[in-house]
């Protein structure tokens, strides 16, 4: 029974080892789990694809600077029969007729270039670039969310597996206690009530064990969903305090400038402002230059071929289009005002998240120390109660209660250690620095700018840079 108690204590301290110092490398680490989630999480890869979709808005906007070229061609068959009369002499008319078949065909090309459109193209391009920047920040938000989920589920599995070991050890201790109680009952040292109390506590312990095993099964499934692999011999996780600001004030200041939700809202304001400018550009004149050339052959029986070329400059001045353009301007201005309010709301939320996460981290540190003291005291109390029970000063129920108090203390310690590590990751997430670069994770980071530069100045082609 002494060996069983030591084994349970080691299981309950699995997470604590990470806080006390380095441990031998096991089959998996929290850093490796974060890397796998960063590389393979389907939600994250879908968001990266969404950024690539947004990149295409820029060449679409830049197309407004480029000429538009159209080719036309026609060919066919026609039959003509023409009869005409004309006065030849005062007494006679001259009749002439033309009839026959020909195959008319033609080819032409038209080139048009917008010279001025109220800066709509320029503003659309800048708005598209701001949309790309906002999409990248949205990707950072999801990256941080996935990494936080991966760190949390990693610690969840450590916690739940440790609790399972604590409950299994508790059941073994209770089985031994029940055996000893029955032996004492057989020699008349205790009553039937003591045996029933031991049996009831054992049944409760088995229920707790089954509940813990069920929770572990659920956690294992979520681990596979988030990280992308089954958990195998996980090493203890450690907090990331070394990457955190030293004070709460510094953490808040960092969140207001680096949190991707805040920066994404900033780019949202830029997009809305430029949309106002685009809408206002519809009130300005539009100047275009159009050049065309056409070659016709055998259009009639008497004309073999013709060639025409023209270059025309055209200006279009909008006067009144039913009022839709004015409504669009007002609507865009309201959207801009809304985005400014969204930014303030996002900043307030970021500040609140930092304060909350920081408070949880400070509380987690204190809870770990308190839980450690609770476990030590509960172990001493249990040993004392057992010795007193042997001397007849304590009842079997006292021993069972002391055993349950120790189990509760060990579960509380495991939970506190879990919360301590997760809280440190939450603080890093709230300030906007939960990233592979900041944490020096051994993985190649996804660079959104690569695809952007591949497609930005593309004039033609339907294949994506990945070959699709």
DACOR-V592822 format. One record per residue. N is the residue number from 1. RES is the residue in one small letter. SS is DSSP state (2 for helix, 1 for strand, 0 for the rest). PSI is psi in degrees with one decimal (NA if undefined). NEAR is the number of other C-alpha atoms within 10 Angstrom. Layout:
BEGIN
n;res;ss;psi;near
N;RES;SS;PSI;NEAR
N;RES;SS;PSI;NEAR
END
This chain:
BEGIN
n;res;ss;psi;near
1;x;0;-32.5;12
2;x;2;-42.0;7
3;x;2;-36.5;8
4;x;2;-40.1;13
5;x;2;-40.5;16
6;x;2;-41.0;12
7;x;2;-42.5;15
8;x;2;-38.7;21
9;x;2;-37.9;21
10;x;2;-39.3;16
11;x;2;-41.3;21
12;x;2;-22.9;27
13;x;0;13.1;19
14;x;0;-41.0;19
15;x;0;-32.3;25
16;x;2;-31.2;21
17;x;2;-34.7;16
18;x;2;-25.5;17
19;x;2;-21.8;16
20;x;2;-23.9;9
21;x;0;179.5;8
22;x;0;149.8;10
23;x;0;159.2;11
24;x;0;144.9;6
25;x;0;131.6;10
26;x;0;-160.9;11
27;x;0;-24.2;10
28;x;1;152.1;14
29;x;0;165.4;19
30;x;2;-33.2;19
31;x;2;-42.4;20
32;x;2;-38.4;15
33;x;2;-39.9;23
34;x;2;-39.3;24
35;x;2;-44.9;21
36;x;2;-41.5;18
37;x;2;-39.9;26
38;x;2;-35.1;27
39;x;2;-34.1;17
40;x;2;-9.0;14
41;x;0;123.1;19
42;x;2;-35.4;14
43;x;2;-38.9;14
44;x;2;-41.6;22
45;x;2;-34.0;17
46;x;2;-38.7;12
47;x;2;-36.0;18
48;x;2;-39.2;22
49;x;2;-35.8;14
50;x;2;-35.9;15
51;x;2;-41.9;24
52;x;2;-34.7;21
53;x;2;-44.8;14
54;x;2;-31.7;19
55;x;2;-34.3;26
56;x;2;-14.1;18
57;x;2;-29.1;19
58;x;2;-54.0;22
59;x;2;-29.1;19
60;x;2;-40.3;17
61;x;2;-38.7;21
62;x;2;-20.3;19
63;x;2;-20.7;15
64;x;2;-21.2;18
65;x;2;-17.4;14
66;x;0;153.4;13
67;x;0;159.3;13
68;x;1;128.6;13
69;x;1;132.9;13
70;x;1;135.2;10
71;x;1;139.9;12
72;x;1;148.4;10
73;x;1;148.7;12
74;x;1;152.9;10
75;x;1;149.7;12
76;x;0;-161.0;10
77;x;0;139.0;11
78;x;1;153.9;12
79;x;1;133.3;11
80;x;1;141.1;11
81;x;1;113.2;10
82;x;1;130.0;9
83;x;1;127.3;9
84;x;1;152.9;9
85;x;1;149.6;10
86;x;1;150.6;10
87;x;1;118.0;10
88;x;1;-54.7;10
89;x;1;167.4;8
90;x;0;-21.6;6
91;x;0;-0.4;6
92;x;1;149.7;9
93;x;1;145.7;11
94;x;1;122.0;10
95;x;1;138.0;11
96;x;1;147.2;10
97;x;1;145.8;9
98;x;1;128.2;11
99;x;1;152.7;11
100;x;1;179.5;11
101;x;1;149.4;13
102;x;1;167.3;17
103;x;0;86.3;14
104;x;0;142.2;18
105;x;1;152.8;16
106;x;1;159.6;18
107;x;1;142.0;15
108;x;1;162.0;17
109;x;1;138.7;15
110;x;1;131.4;17
111;x;1;126.0;15
112;x;1;142.2;18
113;x;1;126.2;17
114;x;1;125.8;18
115;x;1;-32.9;18
116;x;1;133.4;16
117;x;0;36.1;20
118;x;0;30.5;19
119;x;0;21.0;17
120;x;2;-41.4;21
121;x;2;-43.9;20
122;x;2;-43.9;18
123;x;2;-35.0;21
124;x;2;-39.1;23
125;x;2;-45.3;22
126;x;2;-37.6;19
127;x;2;-40.9;25
128;x;2;-39.6;24
129;x;2;-38.3;24
130;x;2;-35.0;22
131;x;2;-38.5;23
132;x;2;-44.7;25
133;x;2;-41.2;23
134;x;2;-38.5;25
135;x;2;-36.5;24
136;x;2;-38.6;25
137;x;2;-36.6;22
138;x;2;-35.5;21
139;x;2;-40.6;24
140;x;2;-38.1;23
141;x;2;-48.0;21
142;x;2;-36.6;19
143;x;2;-47.2;24
144;x;2;-39.4;26
145;x;2;-44.1;16
146;x;2;-42.9;21
147;x;2;-38.6;27
148;x;2;-41.1;21
149;x;2;-40.9;21
150;x;2;-44.3;28
151;x;2;-39.7;25
152;x;2;-46.1;21
153;x;2;-30.8;24
154;x;2;-47.5;29
155;x;2;-31.8;26
156;x;2;-42.7;22
157;x;2;-40.9;22
158;x;2;-45.2;26
159;x;2;-50.1;26
160;x;2;-37.4;24
161;x;2;-37.4;24
162;x;2;-39.5;26
163;x;2;-38.4;29
164;x;2;-44.1;24
165;x;2;-38.6;20
166;x;2;-44.6;27
167;x;2;-38.3;26
168;x;2;-43.2;20
169;x;2;-39.3;23
170;x;2;-41.1;24
171;x;2;-41.3;21
172;x;2;-40.4;18
173;x;2;-42.0;20
174;x;2;-35.5;25
175;x;2;-40.5;18
176;x;2;-38.7;15
177;x;2;-42.7;21
178;x;2;-41.8;22
179;x;2;-44.9;15
180;x;2;-38.8;14
181;x;2;-41.6;22
182;x;2;-39.3;21
183;x;2;-41.9;14
184;x;2;-34.4;15
185;x;2;-37.8;16
186;x;2;-27.8;12
187;x;0;4.7;8
188;x;0;14.3;10
189;x;0;-29.5;11
190;x;0;171.1;17
191;x;0;175.2;14
192;x;2;-29.1;13
193;x;2;-42.4;12
194;x;2;-39.3;18
195;x;2;-44.4;22
196;x;2;-40.0;14
197;x;2;-40.6;16
198;x;2;-40.3;25
199;x;2;-41.4;19
200;x;2;-43.0;14
201;x;2;-36.9;22
202;x;2;-42.7;22
203;x;2;-40.7;15
204;x;2;-38.6;14
205;x;2;-39.1;23
206;x;2;-37.8;18
207;x;2;-44.8;14
208;x;2;-36.6;18
209;x;2;-45.0;21
210;x;2;-39.9;15
211;x;2;-42.8;14
212;x;2;-40.5;20
213;x;2;-37.3;19
214;x;2;-43.4;14
215;x;2;-38.7;17
216;x;2;-37.6;21
217;x;2;-43.0;15
218;x;2;-43.2;12
219;x;2;-38.1;22
220;x;2;-40.6;20
221;x;2;-41.9;15
222;x;2;-34.4;19
223;x;2;-45.9;24
224;x;2;-37.8;15
225;x;2;-41.2;16
226;x;2;-47.1;24
227;x;2;-32.1;26
228;x;0;7.6;19
229;x;0;164.8;15
230;x;0;142.9;12
231;x;0;129.1;19
232;x;0;116.8;10
233;x;0;61.8;11
234;x;1;137.9;18
235;x;0;154.9;20
236;x;0;143.0;25
237;x;0;152.4;23
238;x;0;152.2;25
239;x;0;165.7;19
240;x;0;40.7;17
241;x;2;-28.0;15
242;x;2;-19.3;9
243;x;2;0.2;15
244;x;0;153.4;18
245;x;0;156.7;16
246;x;0;-24.2;10
247;x;0;163.2;9
248;x;2;-39.8;15
249;x;2;-44.5;13
250;x;2;-36.4;12
251;x;2;-41.3;21
252;x;2;-45.3;23
253;x;2;-39.3;15
254;x;2;-39.2;18
255;x;2;-36.8;26
256;x;2;-12.7;22
257;x;2;-29.3;14
258;x;2;-14.1;16
259;x;0;124.8;27
260;x;2;-25.7;26
261;x;2;-38.1;25
262;x;2;-48.4;25
263;x;2;-33.7;23
264;x;2;-40.5;23
265;x;2;-34.1;23
266;x;2;-45.5;20
267;x;2;-29.1;22
268;x;2;-35.9;23
269;x;2;-43.0;23
270;x;2;-43.5;19
271;x;2;-45.1;26
272;x;2;-39.6;23
273;x;2;-42.9;19
274;x;2;-29.4;22
275;x;2;-33.7;25
276;x;2;-44.9;20
277;x;2;-37.7;21
278;x;2;-43.6;23
279;x;2;-39.7;22
280;x;2;-28.8;19
281;x;2;-21.2;19
282;x;0;-14.6;19
283;x;0;-10.0;18
284;x;0;158.8;16
285;x;0;156.9;15
286;x;1;126.8;18
287;x;1;127.0;16
288;x;1;152.8;16
289;x;1;129.7;16
290;x;1;129.9;17
291;x;1;140.0;15
292;x;1;152.3;17
293;x;1;136.8;15
294;x;1;135.4;17
295;x;1;122.6;15
296;x;1;140.7;20
297;x;1;134.7;17
298;x;0;42.5;17
299;x;0;-30.3;19
300;x;0;172.9;17
301;x;0;-22.4;17
302;x;0;-13.5;8
303;x;0;117.7;10
304;x;0;-48.3;12
305;x;1;154.3;14
306;x;1;154.7;12
307;x;1;129.2;12
308;x;1;147.1;10
309;x;1;145.2;12
310;x;1;150.7;10
311;x;1;123.9;13
312;x;1;132.3;10
313;x;1;137.1;13
314;x;1;136.9;12
315;x;1;133.3;13
316;x;1;121.1;11
317;x;0;111.3;11
318;x;0;132.2;11
319;x;0;-55.0;9
320;x;0;124.4;10
321;x;0;27.2;9
322;x;0;-1.5;8
323;x;0;-3.8;8
324;x;2;-37.7;9
325;x;2;-35.0;16
326;x;2;-39.0;16
327;x;2;-38.6;12
328;x;2;-37.1;17
329;x;2;-46.8;20
330;x;2;-41.3;14
331;x;2;-42.0;15
332;x;2;-36.1;21
333;x;2;-37.6;18
334;x;2;-37.9;14
335;x;2;-39.4;19
336;x;2;-44.1;21
337;x;2;-37.8;14
338;x;2;-42.9;13
339;x;2;-34.0;21
340;x;2;-38.9;18
341;x;2;-36.0;14
342;x;2;-38.8;17
343;x;2;-44.9;20
344;x;2;-41.4;14
345;x;2;-42.3;14
346;x;2;-40.4;20
347;x;2;-43.5;21
348;x;2;-40.9;13
349;x;2;-40.7;16
350;x;2;-42.4;22
351;x;2;-44.2;21
352;x;2;-39.6;14
353;x;2;-39.3;19
354;x;2;-46.5;26
355;x;2;-43.8;18
356;x;2;-48.3;15
357;x;2;-38.6;21
358;x;2;-42.5;22
359;x;2;-40.0;14
360;x;2;-35.4;19
361;x;2;-45.4;23
362;x;2;-41.9;13
363;x;2;-37.5;15
364;x;2;-39.5;22
365;x;2;-45.5;17
366;x;2;-37.3;13
367;x;2;-35.0;19
368;x;2;-46.1;21
369;x;2;-42.6;13
370;x;2;-42.3;15
371;x;2;-36.3;21
372;x;2;-44.5;20
373;x;2;-37.9;14
374;x;2;-42.1;19
375;x;2;-45.4;22
376;x;2;-46.8;14
377;x;2;-38.9;13
378;x;2;-37.4;21
379;x;2;-43.8;21
380;x;2;-42.5;13
381;x;2;-41.6;17
382;x;2;-44.5;20
383;x;2;-40.7;14
384;x;2;-43.4;15
385;x;2;-39.2;22
386;x;2;-42.9;20
387;x;2;-40.6;14
388;x;2;-33.5;15
389;x;2;-36.3;16
390;x;2;-32.7;12
391;x;0;1.2;9
392;x;0;9.1;12
393;x;0;-12.7;11
394;x;0;153.0;15
395;x;0;168.3;15
396;x;2;-36.7;23
397;x;2;-37.8;16
398;x;2;-41.4;16
399;x;2;-44.2;22
400;x;2;-40.8;20
401;x;2;-40.1;14
402;x;2;-37.9;21
403;x;2;-43.7;23
404;x;2;-37.0;18
405;x;2;-38.6;18
406;x;2;-41.0;24
407;x;2;-45.6;24
408;x;2;-38.8;19
409;x;2;-40.8;23
410;x;2;-39.2;28
411;x;2;-40.7;23
412;x;2;-36.8;21
413;x;2;-46.7;27
414;x;2;-43.9;28
415;x;2;-41.2;24
416;x;2;-40.4;25
417;x;2;-39.8;33
418;x;2;-50.3;27
419;x;2;-33.6;24
420;x;2;-46.1;24
421;x;2;-45.5;24
422;x;2;-37.5;28
423;x;2;-37.1;27
424;x;2;-39.1;25
425;x;2;-35.0;27
426;x;2;-39.9;26
427;x;2;-44.9;29
428;x;2;-37.0;28
429;x;2;-41.1;25
430;x;2;-28.5;30
431;x;0;-6.6;26
432;x;0;24.4;25
433;x;0;17.5;22
434;x;0;84.6;26
435;x;0;157.1;20
436;x;0;-32.3;20
437;x;0;-47.5;12
438;x;0;-41.4;10
439;x;0;1.6;14
440;x;0;43.5;9
441;x;0;142.0;15
442;x;0;71.6;12
443;x;0;154.0;14
444;x;0;125.7;11
445;x;0;149.5;13
446;x;0;124.5;12
447;x;0;106.7;10
448;x;2;-24.1;18
449;x;2;-20.9;14
450;x;2;-52.4;11
451;x;2;-37.1;17
452;x;2;-48.4;20
453;x;2;-23.6;11
454;x;2;-31.5;12
455;x;2;-13.6;19
456;x;0;-47.9;17
457;x;0;23.3;13
458;x;0;125.4;13
459;x;0;-26.9;11
460;x;0;173.2;8
461;x;0;140.8;7
462;x;0;-7.7;7
463;x;0;139.3;8
464;x;0;162.7;11
465;x;0;-23.6;10
466;x;0;-3.4;6
467;x;0;4.8;6
468;x;0;NA;6
END
